[in-house]
Amino acid sequence: MWTDLRFLPGMCFSLLAFAAIGIAVDLSEIDPSDPVEGKSHWAFRPLQNKGIPAVQAENWPRSPLDRFVLEKLETAGLQPAADANRPDLLRRVTFQLTGLPPTPQELHAFLADERPDAFDRILDQLLASPHFGERWGRHWMDLARYADSNGLDENFLFREAWRYRNWVIDALNTGMPFDRFILEQLAGDLLPFDSIAQRDRQRIAAGFLVLGPKVLLGNNEKNQRMEVADELIDTVGKTILGQTLGCCRCHDHKFDPVPTADYYALAGIFASTRVMETRYMLGEQRSMERLVGLGPEGLEADEVYEAFWREQPRLVEQKKQAEAALEAIKQEKPDDLTAILAKHPEAVAAEAKPTAEPVRSQEERIAAQVGQVAEIAKRLANPPKIPPRAMIPMDVEQPADEQIRLAGQFDQLGKLVPRGFLSVLCDGDRIEIPPQQSGRIALAGWLTNGEQRTGQLAARVLANRGWHHLFGRGIVRTVDNFGRTGEEPTHPELLDYLAGDLIRSGWSLKKMVRDMVSSHTFALSSHYDPQNHAVDPDNRWLWRANRRRLDPESYRDAMLTVAGQLDLSPMDSTVWYLGDQATAVGPNTVRRRTNFPCRSVYLPVIRNDLPELFEVFDFANPHTATGARPSTTAPNQALFMLNDDMVMDTAEAIAQRVLAEVPTQDLQGRVEFLYRIILNTSPTSEVQQALETYLLQTEARLISEGAEAPERRAIALACHALIASSPFQFLD
């Protein structure tokens, strides 16, 4: 393969990266115009149904999924690890499905439940929990590049992005079929509706198209339109099809069967969709959101609301001037009215406009100013009710096809390309898009048609994403790249089985998750086996569970849960207090708050300015679709755990909880309580004794040093050590 490799400009880094991580890929160029060669790639073939494989250890599988895994293990001569113990299994599944730790009560109930369907009952509870949508909605928001601000050159605030975030959470909690989930995000503003409420929900869903970052300054309008289309093509290609399409803006794809014409067929669809107003882009209003009133009262309320906020800066300035002049008059009280006017000309009228009749005395002037201040204050204190608003796209008045941009330059025009889809995945005749439509509805239907190869590829991608989130790696490890520069699946028959079952189930995400989690493969321990490791050091064949670190959201939520401080209520906007520029600087800048006691999924996601916890522990890049977050181990992570105020405050709060719930004389009970609430298990006798000794010795030392509250401080130090420990940060 490597002897046939053709080096292209800019490929050196990519090839070194592939070689370093041992990915075997075929990088020989293909002819994108050859439909036979293009369709031969595994991802573009129809789903294969080769049946459930036979295995030797018939008593091991608990589901058809296990048979696919066990067949590979037996072929490689590997033995599956022992099952995880019940505390580890409960902690794993609870975090995986809700992003939260199990409570001590849930752990006790599960350990005491000896019924054979005890784990199935746990799954029922977790899948029905509102926290399922919060956890799995965050997975989707990584792909949707969700953020509460624009980022890039002008970091304008997206005040209404939270509505899309909450729509995602609600859709997953209610079990919306995934094909409908995609349809509403690509074309919700164009779909028919039975009620105003349904119309509004669908419009909010289409906010998916609006959320991307956009360069605003010094950008030609035509170029801006193509940049927005390019970002959407890249996002939709990766998210739904697992395809890297961005390079086709300039040239035919070098390795996948996607010609430049296909790129511009899609560009015509997205360029015919307005996701921002030109006047906003040019800065005539201090916002770049397309805000549309929701509900039957929306338009009328919008007019009143916009009129008020247009007038607000003048009112505020007028109020300041009037108050300053009034205060000066009260303090100085000169006899000569001329002196007043000379010193305070702004007091004659806040806007320097002639009054209807002159103020004839100082008392009348003061009374006029007092009345003016009171009236302005009243108007500022009682603004009109803010109408419900959302960020939504809208088709342009005259949708049009796009011309190929030679070398990707917006002003170098080539031939006109009809709006359409990827030719390698089109079965039969080309789909005609009505000239008066952008084509977004047709695109969404094409992407999720399970009877065609496009929908089957989308099902493969979704099933692989679910496997990645539950098992730590996808069946295709390059979760956003199913092309020839990505990896091939380790278990192709299993992937096709999962994709086919997803389509047959009506695109049910919850059923897919349940099937994966109820498998024997999911229940394996992460115990190391030297013989298996010698054969399969990367655990490609899944002989054990992959040990994984908690993501930053789960880590923060777990700490707040243990401290008894987490508010589990859903949240609306958490950026209401910020100005239009989310990362503005200056003496009057309002600092962004990250100390809301809510779940982390509701915290502000400000592009270019993520919370330190998110930055340190590998939060998704909100500028681009991210299917697999990086997993790093770096010194700053340990330093963060040792020194961050939030971590130390949490340890103090846990110590207060221990003092309140466990008697002073029960040292053994305190140690057991700490382990139960923090690590969801019981300490071994050695750990029990060591921690008791530590508490006693630390308290004695603090007393000798004259420290304040030595008992609480000793417990807080122990809590700090436990929440910074690997057993708390990792899932076994």
N, C-alpha and C positions, 0 to 999 in steps of 0.2 A: 504493500500500500504506500509506504513512505517513498519508494522510488518513483512513483507516479505523481508525487506531490508537486503542485505548481504554486510557486510562491507569488503572492500578490502584494501590492503596496499596503503597508500597515498591518501585515499579518505576523510579523516577528513575535510580538508580545503574546499574541493568542497561541501560537504554536508552542512557545516555551511554556505557557501556562498549561496547555494540554499535556505536554510531555511530563511536566512536574507532577501532575496529579494522576497520571497514568490512564487517561481517558483514550480509549481506542476508537477513533472515528475515521471515516472515509472522507478525505478532504480533496479528492480529485474533482475537478469541475464537471458540471453536467450541462447539457444543452437544455435550457428552460423551455424551448419550443417543442421538445420531444415528449409527447404525452405518455408514451409507453414507458420510457425510462423514468419519468417523473412519478408516475403512479406506482412504480414498483417499490418505492420506499415503504418500510413497514407501517409508518404512521398514516400513509395515504391509502392503504388497502382497506377493504371492507373488514368488519369484525370477523374474526375466525372463531368458529365453535367446534373445538376438537373434543369436546366431552370432558367429563370429570376424570382425572387420571386415577389409575389403580395404584395402591401403595401396599407395602409389606406389613407395616404396623397398623392394622385396621382399627385397633382400639384407640389410637392416638387422635385422629381428627375429630373435631366437634362440629365442623361445618365444611362445605365444599372448598372454602378458601384454604383450609388447612391441608387438604389433599394436594393442592398445587404446590404449597410450600414444602410439604413432606416429601413429595416426589423429587424435588431438587436436592433436598438434604440427603435422601437415600442414595441418589445417583452420585453425589459427591462423597459419600461415606461419612457423613456427619450425623451426630446424635443431638436432638434438640435438648436444650437445657431443662432443668427442673422448673416446675411452676413457681412463680413469685409467691411469697407469703401473703397472707390476706391483708395485713396493713399496707404493704407496698402496693398491692394490686388496687386497693381502694383509693389510696393516695394518687396513683397513676391515673386511674380512670376519671376521678373527680376533677383533677387538674386538666386533663385532656378535654373533657367535655364542657366544663364550666369555667376553667381558669381560677378556681378557688380550692382551698384545702378542705378535706372533710372535717366536720366538727367532731369533738370527742364523743358526742352522743351518737353520731352516725357511725363512727368507728366501733363503739361498744355494741351497737345494734347489729352491725354486720358480723362482728366476731361471734356474737351469740346466736346468729341465725344459722341453723344447721340444715335448713331445707335445701334440696338440690337446686332450686331456682333462686337462691338468695342473690346471686350476682345479677340475674335477669331483672330482679326487682330493683336493684340499684340502678340498672340501666334505664328502666322505666322512669324512675324519679329524675335522673339527670337529664334525660332527653326532654322531659316535660318541664324542666326548670326554665324560668326566664333567663337564667344566666347562660344557658346553652347558646342563645342568639348573640349574647354579648361576646362570648368566647369565639364562636365560629364566624360571627360578623366581623370581628377584628381580623381574622384570616383573610376574608374577602376584601376588607378595606386596605390591606397591604397591596392587593392587586389593583384596587380602584384608585391608588395613590391618593388616599383620603388625606386632606389637610384643612385647617381652618384659616389658611392664608395662601396667597399666591406664590410667595418666594421669588427667586430670581432678582431682577433689577428693581422692581417696585413691589414690595411685600405687602400689598393691600390685604386687609382682613376679609375673609369670607364669613360674614356674620350669620348666614343662614345655612352653612354647610352641615350643621348639626342635624338638620331635618333629614338629609340623606343618610347620615350615620344611623339615626334612629329608625329610618325606614328599613335599612338593611337588617338591623337587629330584630325588628318586628316580623319581617318577612321570613327569616329563618326560624324564629320561634313558632310561627303559625304553620310552618311546613309548606310554604309556597313551593310548588314544583320548580325545579331549577331552570327549565326551559322558559317558564313564565318570568322567573327572576331575571334572566338575561334579556328577554323581550322588553320588559318594562324599563330596564336601564338604558337600552339602546333607542327605544321609540315610545316611551310611556306618554309623552306629550302628544302623540299622534293617535293613540289608541281610542276606540270608542269606550264609553262609560255609561253606567246605569244611574249614577248619583254624583252629586258634587264632591262628596267625600272620596269616592273612587277616582274621580278625575284628579283631585288634588294629590292623592297618593301616587298615582301614575306619573304625574308631573314631577313630583319630588324624586321618584326613582330615576328619572332621566337626568337628574343632576350628576349622575356618573360621567356624563359627557362634558360637564362644565368644570369639574374639579381640577383639571390639570394645570400645571404652572405655565405661565405665558410671559414672554418677553414683551414689555410694553413701551420702553423708550427707544426712540430712533428707529422704529420698525416700520417699513413701508406697509401700507394696508394690504396690498396683494400678497406680499411676503408673509405678513401676519396670518392671513387666511390659510396659506399653505403650511406654515409652521404649526398652526392649531390642528389642521388635518393630519399632518405627519405625526404629531403626538398621539392623536386618537388611533391612527392606524397601528402604531407601535403598541399601544396599550391593549387594544382589542385583539391584535394578533397574538401577543404573548398570553393574555389572560384567558382567552377562550379557545384558541387553536394551538397554543404552544409553538408559535412560529415567529421568527425574527424577520420582520418585513421592512424595517427602517432603511436598510442599505439599498432597497429597490427604488428609492427615490432618485438615485443617481445612475443606477445601472442594473441590469439583470442580476438576480441573485447568483452568486458564484457557485453555490453548493446545493441549493434547493430549487425546485422547479417553479420559480416565481419570476416571471418577466416584469420589466418595468411597466409595461402596459397594465398588468394586473394591479400594480400599486396605484396607478392613476385612475383606474376604474373605481377603486375604493376611495381615493381622494375626492372624486367627484361627489360621492355620497356625503362625506364629512364636510367638504367645502361648501356644500349646499345647506349646511346646518349652521345656524348662528348661535354661538355659545358665549358671545360677549358683544356689547354694543360699541360701535365705532366711537361715539362720543365719550364713552367711559375709557376706551383705550387711549384717546387723545387727552385725557385728563380734565375734561370739562366738568366732570363730577368726581368727587373723591371716593370713587368705588368702581370696581370692575365686575361686580356681580350683576347678572341679569335677574332683577328681583321682580317677581310677578305676584300681584295680589291673589290670595287664595280665598275661595268661598264666594258666595253671591255678593257680599258687601265689599269685595276686594277692590274693585276699580274706584268706587266712590271714596273709600277710606284711603286708597293710595294718593288720590289727588289732594285730600286734606293734609295727609301726612307729609307728602313731598313739599307742599306749600309751606307748612310749618318749619320743616328743617331747612328750606332755602332761606327763610327769614331769620332763623335762629342766630347765626353769627352776628347779624346786625343788631338783634335784640340784646344779645349779651354785651356787645360793645357799647350800645346805647345805655344800658343799665350801669356799666362800669363808669362811663363818663358822667352820668347824672349823679351817681352816688359820690364820686370824687368831688364834683362841684358843690354838691349839697353839704358835704362834710367841711369843705373849706369855708363855705359861707357861715356855717354854724360856729366854727372856731374863731374866725376873724371878726365878723360883724362890723365892718367899717361903716362909718357914717356916709361916706361918699359913694354913691352907687357907681360912679364912673370908675372908682378904684376897683370895685368888684368886677366890672366888665373888663377892665384892663388886665386883671390878674387871671380871670376865669372866663375867657370868651366862650368856652365850650358850654358854659352853663346857660347861655341864652337859649340854645336849642341843641339837642343831642345830635341832630343831623345838619346843623348849620342852615336850617330853613327858616324863613320869616314866619313869625307867629301871626295868628289872625288879628290879635290886638296886643299892644305892648303891655308888659307887666309894669304896673305903675308904682309898686312899692316893693321893698325888700321882703316884707311878709308874704305878699302875693307870689313873689318869685319862689320863695321857699316852699310855700304851699303847693305851687305847681310842680316843683321838683319832687316833693314828697309823693304827690299823687301819681306822677309819672313813674317813679321808682316802684311804687306799690303795684301799679298796673302791669309793668314789665315783669316784676317778680311773680305776679299771679299767672301770667301767661307762660313763663318758664317753668313754674311749678306744676302746671296742669296742661301738659302737651296733649294733643289729640291721641286717642288710642292707636297704638301701633298695629297695623293690620298684619295678619299672618302672611308671610312672604317666603319664597323659596328660590333657589338657583335652578333655573331650567333652561334647556336649549329651545330653539325654534327654527323651523325650516325657513329659508329665505323665500322671498316672494316669487322668484324665478329660478328654481333649481336648474343647474346646468352641468354638462359634462366638462371634464378638465382636459387640457392639453398636457402632453408630456413636457416636463421641464428638463431640458438638456443639461446633463451633469448636475441636476438638482437645483439649478438657478431659476428663480421665479420669473425672470424676464427673458429667459432663453427658451422660446416655445417650439415644441415639436407637434406631432400629429395629435388630433383630438381622439380621446378614448371614451367610448360609451361607459356610463356608470355600470358597475357589475362587481363580480366576486373573483376569487382565485380560480383560474381556469383548471388547475390540476385537480381541484376538488369538485368541479361541476360535472354532474352526470346528465347527459342528454343535452337538449338545446339550451342556448344561453337564456337566462331569465331576463325578460324585458321589464324595465322600470318605467312606469308612466312618467311622461315629461314634466308633469306638474308636481311630482313627488321627489323628495331627496333620495329615497331608496332605503331609508333606515328600517322601515317595517319589513321590507323584503329581505334585507340583510339579516335581521334578527331571526326571521323564520328559516332562512337558509342555514344559519349557524347551528340551529337546534333541531333540525329535521333528522330524527333518529333513523329514518329509512334510507338516508343518503350518507355518503362517506364523510361529509362535513360534520353532520350531527354526531356521527360515530367517533370522529376524531375529538370533537368537543367533549363527548362522554369519557373518552380515554383520559383526556387532560384533567377533567374534574375528578375522576376516580383516582388518578395518580396523586392529585393534590390531597385528597382525603387520606390516602395511604401515607403520604409524606408527613402529614400533621400527626397521625396516630402512631406511626412506627419510627419516625425520626428520619427516614429517607424515602424518597419515592421509588416505585418500581422502575421508573425512569428518573435517575438522580438529577438530571438537568430539567427541573420541573417546568421551566418556561421555554424550553427549547426541545421540541420533538423533531427538529430537522436533522440533517446529516452531520452537522457540527455538534449535535448533542449526543448523549449516550443512548444506546439501545436498551430496551427493558431487560431486566434480569429475569423476570417471569412474564414473558409476553402472553402466554395462554391465560394466566391469572388476570392480567390487565384487561384483556378482551372479555373475559368472563365478567369482571366487575363492571366494565362499560356497558355490556349487553344487559346485565341485570339492572343497572341504573336506568336505562331506557325503558325496559319492561316494567319497572316499578312506577313509571310516570315521573321520572326524574326526581325521586325522593331522596334528598340529602340525609334525612334522619334515618331512613332505612339502610342506606349505604353505610353510615357511621355505625349503626347498631350491628350490622353483619360483620364489620371489621372488628369491632370491640368484643363481640361475643365469641370470637375465634379462639382456639387454643394458642395460636401464634401470639396473639396479643397478651395472653396471660403468662408467657414465659418470663423467667427471671433474667436479670442481666449478669448472672454469675459467669466468671471467666473460666474457660476450659482450655488448657494448653494444647490438647490434641486437636480440638476443633480450630483453635486459633492458628495452628500451624498450617492447616489446609485452607482456611478462609479468614485471614486476619481482619478483613474489612467487614465481616459479617454480611456479605452480599446475599447469602442464602438463608439468612434469618434463623440461625441456630440459637440465638438468644435475643433478649430485648436490648435495644440501644439505650444506653444511659444518656440522659439529656438534662441540660440545665434549664431551669425555668426561664421563660422570656421575662423581660423587665416588667410588663404589666402584671403577670401572675406573681412575680416576686414581691412587688409593691403591695398588691392586693392581699397576699398571704400575710405579710407583716402587719398590715392594718387590721386584718381579721383576727390574728392572734392577740393583738393589743386591744381588741374590742372597739376599734375606732372606725371601721369601714361602714359607710352608709351604702346599703345595697339598693337604694331607690334609683330608678332611672333618672337621667338628667337631660335637660334641654341644653341651651347655650351655656358654655363656660368661658366665652370670650366677650360677653356683653360689656365689660368694663374697659375694653381696649379701644384705642383710637383707630382710625382708618388704616394708618400705617402700623402693621402689627409689630414691627421691630424698629420703630422710630427711636431716636436717641435725643437727649436733651434734659434740661433741669426739671421739666414738668412731665416727663415720660412716666406713665403708669407701668410699674413692673408687672410682668406676666405672672399670674398666680398658678402654682402647681400644688398648692396645699389643700385643694378641695378634698374632703374625706370620701369622695365618690369612687366608684370603680375606675380603673385607669383608662378604660376604653372611652370614657367621657372627658378625659383631660384634654386641654387644648393641644392641637398638633400644629405648631407654627413652623413653617418651612424656614430653614436656615437658623432656627433657634429652638431646638428640641430640649426638653428637660435633661439635666445631666445624667440621670439614671438611664434614660432611653439611649442617650449617646454612648454611654459606657458599656451597656449590655445589649448592643446589637439590635436596636429597634429598626424597623423597615425604613428604607429611604423613601420619604413621601413625595419625592419628585418623579418617581417612576414606578411602574408595576413591579412588585417584588413577590415572587412565589415562594422563595426560600430565603429566609433571613441568614445573614452570615453568623457563624458561631466561632467566636474568638476567645482566646484565653490570654489576658494581658495584665501587667502589673497594676495598671490604674484601676482595674476591677477590685482587687484586694484592698487597695488604698481607699477606694470609695467606701467599701464596707466598713473599714476601720474608722473613717473620719467624717462621713457624711452626717449632717445634723438630723436628717429624717431617720436614718438608721438608729442613731443614738437616742433620739426622742422616742422611737418605737420601743426600744429596749427598756427605757424608763417606764413607759406606759404598761408594758407587760409585767414589769416588777410591781407596779401598783395593783395590777389585777391579781397577781399571786398573793400579795399581802391581804387583799380584800377577800379572797376566796379560800385560802388555806391557813389554818391556825398557825401561830408562831411556833408552837412547840412541836409541830409535825414536820420536821425537816425531811424525812423520807417522803411524806406526801407532797411536799413542795417540789422535790426533784421529779417525782412521777408526774405531777401536774405539768411541769415545764415540758417534759418530753412528750406528753400526750398532746398538748395544745400546739407545740412548735414543730415537732418531728412526726406526729401522728403514730407514735409507737411507744413501747415501754423500754426503759433503760435496762441493760444487762446489769447483773449484780456488781461487776467491776466498775462500770460507769456510774452506777448509783452511789457506790462508796466514794469514788473519786470526786464526784460533784458535791456530795455532802461535805467532804473534807475541804474542798475549795471554798464553799460558802462560809464555813466556820472560820477558816484561816483568813479569808479576805475581809470578813466583817471585823475580826479581831485587829487586823492591820489598820483598817479605816478608823476604828475606835482610837487606836494608839496615835493616829495622825490627827485626831480631832476633827475628822470629817463630819459633815452634816448628814443625818439619816444614814448611818453606816449599814444598817440591815437592808434598806431598800437599795442602796448603791451596790452592795455585794450581789444582790439578786439581779440588778440591772446589768452588771458586768457579765454575769453568767448568761443572761438572755442575749446580750450582744454577741457573745461567742457562739451561741447556738444559731442565731439567725444569720450569722456570717459563715456558718459551717457548710461543708459540702452536702451532708444529709438534708439540710433545709433547701439549699439552692438547686439540688439535682433530683430528678425522678429516677428511681431504680426500676 
